[in-house]
Amino acid sequence: MLGVAPLTVRNWDKRGKLMAYRNPVNNYRMYKIEDVERLMQQIEESGNKPRVIAVKKEE
């Protein structure tokens, strides 16, 4: 979604930059769109340009 490797997203999770919620069925990490948008804003403010590839819509 952000144009970075999955390991980068997991590292952001470990460092508290992005909070993961676990899917109770498959234990996959999930992220709230608000948290992702906040992180993207922080990345932009630091002078970098995040790339959004896809966003899953809520049903």
N, C-alpha and C positions, 0 to 999 in steps of 0.2 A: 504494500500500500504506500509506503513512503519512499520506495526506490532504494531500500537498504537491505542487507542480508538479514535473514531470520535471526542469526546470532547477535546482530546489532540490536534488534528489538528486545531479545532476551536480556542483553546486557543493560539496556535502558531500564528494563523491569527490575533487575537486580539492584541497580543504582537508585531506584526510586523515581526515575524520570517519567515512567509510564507504569501504571498499575494494571496488572493482568487479573482477569476473573476467569476461573476455570469452568469449562463446560462440564456439568455433572455426568454426562453420558460418556464422553470420550476423553475428558481431562485436557482438552486443547485450551490454549490461552486465548482469551477474548479481551478486547479493549473497547472502552466506551469512546464513541466518536468525539465527545467533548474533551476527553483526555488527549486523544490524538491531535485534535485541533489546537489545544493548548501547547503541546509539545512542538507542533509545527510552527506556531507563533514564536516560541522561544528560539527555535532554530533560525527562523527568518531574522529575528532581532539580533542574533549573533553574527549576521552577515552571510549566512549560508542560504541556499535555496532548496527547500525540500521539493521532491517530486511526488505527486499523488498519482498512483497507478489505478487504483480501484477502491471503492467504498461499498460495502455490502449494505443494502437498504434494509431497514427493519420491516417486518411483515405486520 
